[in-house]
């Protein structure tokens, strides 16, 4: 069974759910990752929390497009009162995912920063390991809540735990069937970790993945089309095939935060052509699947941020 491909709704912030589902079908994607906005500014025209769940589910079913993941920006803070609030928000995401027929809910890891519960100055070398344990303790009851609804929580390497070894230790300590990893290739690339390290280390703990490409430099990253930057997207796909991965690879083109980068009409068709080409079985006739050579999309210098 081959891996599947999706794109995030942050790639097309001006599209409503009808446009999203129909374009996904037209371009050849298998699914869509819906970015949810609960208690934060709304950056997309499609808001799953303000739309009837039955209608959303029926719409995607009609277009034969899966809802691959419901994504949040929830991250444990280390502050008990705030984290209780975040836990309730995550439960809302889980309930909504169950209602729309989505099997995964994505959260961020934790941020280890001065002034927080995980203050390195106060905790010394124990700070990172303690933060990882605290993150696991916070996630554990939420994993039980998700399991009761046939949902899996996937933790993205978005903030302080961007390398595979630390993520593996957090998840292995939990050993929970409804808590797994969302591996973001770009975030790993920012700390210099290659797919040859990440994928074998995490292996079956990876249940969702995100990709984008960029030209990386001392001043940040300039996003570009897949295959035109420094992020090892093709090698990542090869490694995923090597471990028998059959889950989703989701394109996260951050148009919602970066309005000056290329639009979804240009990026999404180009991306799926390349993703299909790079993962097709050996010996398969190239036919129309081979991506056409195109001029590079205008690059925009950005400071990468977790999304």
C-alpha positions in Angstrom: 0.0 0.0 0.0 1.6 3.3 -1.1 1.9 6.4 1.0 -0.7 9.1 0.5 -0.5 12.9 -0.2 -2.3 15.9 1.2 -2.0 19.6 1.5 -2.7 21.9 4.4 -5.4 24.5 4.2 -2.8 27.1 5.3 -1.6 26.7 1.7 -4.9 28.1 0.4 -6.2 30.6 3.0 -8.8 32.2 0.6 -10.5 28.9 -0.4 -13.7 27.6 1.3 -14.2 23.9 2.0 -15.9 23.3 -1.4 -12.9 24.8 -3.3 -10.5 22.9 -1.1 -12.1 19.5 -1.7 -12.7 20.1 -5.4 -9.2 21.3 -6.1 -7.7 18.5 -4.1 -9.6 16.0 -6.3 -8.7 18.0 -9.5 -5.0 18.1 -8.7 -4.7 14.5 -7.7 -4.3 14.6 -3.9 -5.6 11.9 -1.6 -6.5 14.1 1.3 -6.5 17.5 3.0 -5.0 18.6 6.3 -7.4 21.1 7.9 -5.8 23.7 10.1 -8.2 24.6 13.0 -8.4 28.0 14.6 -10.1 27.9 18.0 -9.0 30.6 20.4 -6.7 32.4 18.0 -6.9 34.8 15.0 -8.6 33.1 12.0 -6.3 33.0 9.0 -8.3 30.9 6.6 -11.7 31.2 5.0 -12.4 27.6 6.0 -13.1 27.3 9.8 -14.0 23.8 10.9 -15.3 25.1 14.2 -17.9 27.4 12.6 -19.1 24.9 10.0 -21.5 22.0 10.5 -19.4 18.9 11.0 -21.8 16.7 9.1 -21.6 19.0 6.1 -17.8 19.1 6.2 -17.7 15.3 6.4 -20.3 14.9 3.5 -18.5 17.4 1.3 -15.2 15.7 1.4 -16.8 12.3 1.0 -18.6 13.5 -2.1 -15.3 14.6 -3.7 -13.6 11.3 -2.5 -11.0 13.2 -0.5 -10.0 12.1 2.9 -9.6 14.5 5.9 -6.0 13.4 6.7 -5.5 15.5 9.9 -7.0 18.2 12.0 -4.1 20.4 13.0 -3.8 22.8 15.9 -1.1 25.0 17.3 -1.6 23.7 20.9 1.6 23.3 22.8 2.1 22.6 26.5 3.5 25.6 28.3 4.5 24.2 31.6 2.1 26.6 33.4 -0.6 24.5 35.2 -3.6 26.8 34.7 -2.8 27.5 31.1 -2.1 23.8 30.3 -5.5 22.8 31.8 -7.1 25.3 29.4 -5.0 23.9 26.5 -6.0 20.3 27.4 -9.7 21.3 27.1 -9.0 22.9 23.7 -7.3 19.8 22.6 -10.4 17.8 23.6 -12.5 20.1 21.4 -10.1 19.3 18.5 -10.4 15.6 19.2 -14.2 15.7 19.4 -14.4 17.7 16.1 -12.0 15.3 14.4 -14.3 12.4 15.4 -17.3 14.3 14.1 -15.8 15.0 10.6 -14.3 11.6 10.2 -10.7 12.5 10.7 -8.3 10.0 12.4 -5.5 12.4 13.5 -5.2 15.5 15.6 -1.9 17.4 15.5 -0.3 19.3 18.4 3.1 20.9 18.9 5.7 19.7 21.3 6.9 22.1 24.2 9.0 25.2 24.2 11.9 25.3 26.7 12.5 29.0 27.3 13.7 31.2 30.2 10.9 32.3 32.5 8.7 29.3 31.9 8.2 26.2 34.0 11.1 24.7 32.1 13.5 27.6 32.9 17.0 26.3 32.0 18.6 28.8 34.4 16.6 27.3 37.3 16.7 23.6 36.3 20.2 23.3 34.7 20.9 20.3 32.5 17.7 18.6 33.7 15.6 21.2 31.9 15.1 19.5 28.5 14.7 16.0 29.9 12.3 17.2 32.5 10.3 19.2 29.9 10.1 16.1 27.8 8.8 14.0 30.7 6.3 16.8 31.6 5.0 16.9 28.1 4.4 13.2 28.2 2.6 13.4 31.5 0.4 16.1 30.0 -0.4 14.1 26.9 -1.1 10.8 28.6 -4.7 11.4 29.8 -5.4 13.2 26.5 -4.2 10.0 24.7 -6.8 8.1 26.6 -9.5 10.6 25.7 -8.5 10.3 22.0 -8.4 6.5 22.1 -12.0 6.4 23.3 -13.0 8.3 20.1 -10.7 6.3 17.7 -8.4 9.4 17.3 -4.6 9.5 17.4 -2.7 12.5 18.6 0.4 13.2 16.6 3.1 15.4 18.1 5.0 17.7 15.7 8.7 18.5 16.2 7.9 22.2 16.0 9.4 23.9 19.0 12.2 22.7 21.3 12.2 18.9 20.5 13.1 19.0 16.8 15.5 16.1 16.7 14.4 12.5 16.4 16.2 11.1 19.4 14.4 13.4 21.8 11.1 12.8 20.2 11.6 9.0 20.3 12.4 9.2 24.0 9.2 11.1 24.7 7.0 8.8 22.8 8.7 5.6 23.9 8.3 6.5 27.5 4.6 7.0 26.9 4.2 3.9 24.8 0.6 4.9 24.1 -1.3 3.5 21.1 -3.1 6.8 20.5 0.0 9.1 20.7 2.5 9.2 17.8 4.7 11.5 15.9 4.1 14.0 13.1 7.5 14.4 11.6 8.1 17.8 10.0 11.0 17.5 7.6 11.6 21.2 7.3 11.9 21.7 11.1 14.4 18.9 11.3 16.4 20.4 8.4 16.6 23.7 10.4 18.7 21.9 13.1 20.7 20.0 10.5 19.2 16.6 11.0 18.9 14.5 7.8 16.2 12.0 6.9 18.8 9.3 7.1 18.9 9.9 10.9 15.3 10.9 11.6 13.3 8.2 9.8 15.2 5.1 11.0 15.3 6.5 14.6 11.5 7.1 14.8 10.4 4.4 12.4 6.9 3.2 13.2 6.3 6.0 15.7 5.9 8.3 12.6 2.2 8.3 11.7 2.0 11.7 9.8 4.5 13.8 8.0 4.8 17.3 6.7 7.1 18.7 3.9 8.1 21.9 2.2 11.2 23.1 0.5 13.3 26.2 1.0 16.7 27.6 0.3 18.4 27.8 3.7 20.8 30.5 4.7 22.2 32.4 7.7 19.3 34.9 7.6 16.6 32.3 7.5 14.8 30.4 4.7 13.3 31.3 1.3 10.5 29.0 0.5 10.5 27.5 -3.0 8.9 24.7 -5.0 9.7 21.1 -4.1 13.1 20.0 -5.5 14.4 23.5 -5.9 15.7 24.1 -2.4 18.0 22.6 0.3 15.5 20.4 2.1 16.0 16.7 1.3 12.4 16.0 0.4 13.1 13.2 -2.2 15.5 11.4 0.2 12.9 11.7 2.9 10.3 9.9 0.7 12.8 7.2 -0.1 13.5 6.7 3.6 9.8 6.5 4.4 9.3 3.9 1.7 12.2 2.0 3.3 10.3 1.6 6.6 7.0 0.7 4.8 5.3 4.0 5.6 1.8 4.1 4.2 0.5 7.2 6.0 0.2 10.8 4.7 2.8 13.2 3.5 1.3 16.7 3.7 2.5 19.8 1.9 2.6 22.8 4.2 2.9 25.9 2.1 2.5 28.7 4.5 0.5 31.1 2.4 -1.7 32.0 5.4 1.2 33.6 7.2 3.2 34.7 4.2 0.9 36.3 1.7 3.7 37.3 -0.7 4.8 33.8 -1.6 3.4 32.0 -4.6 -0.3 31.0 -4.6 -1.8 27.6 -4.3 -2.8 27.4 -8.0 0.9 27.4 -8.8 2.3 25.4 -5.9 -0.2 22.6 -5.3 -0.3 21.1 -8.8 3.5 21.2 -9.1 4.0 19.6 -5.7 1.7 16.6 -6.3 3.3 15.9 -9.6 6.7 15.7 -8.0 5.6 13.7 -5.0 4.0 11.1 -7.2 7.0 11.0 -9.5 9.4 10.6 -6.6 7.4 7.7 -5.1 6.3 5.7 -8.1 7.3 2.1 -8.2 10.5 1.4 -10.1 10.0 0.5 -13.7 6.6 2.2 -14.0 6.1 4.1 -17.2 6.7 7.8 -16.6 3.8 8.8 -18.8 2.2 12.0 -17.7 3.3 11.6 -14.1 6.7 13.2 -14.8 6.7 16.8 -13.6 7.4 19.3 -16.2 10.3 21.6 -15.8 9.1 25.0 -14.6 10.6 28.3 -13.6 11.2 28.6 -9.9 8.5 30.3 -7.9 9.4 33.7 -6.6 11.2 33.2 -3.3 10.3 35.2 -0.2 12.8 35.5 2.6 11.1 34.4 5.8 11.9 33.7 9.4 10.6 30.1 10.0 8.0 29.7 12.7 6.1 26.8 13.9 2.6 26.5 12.3 
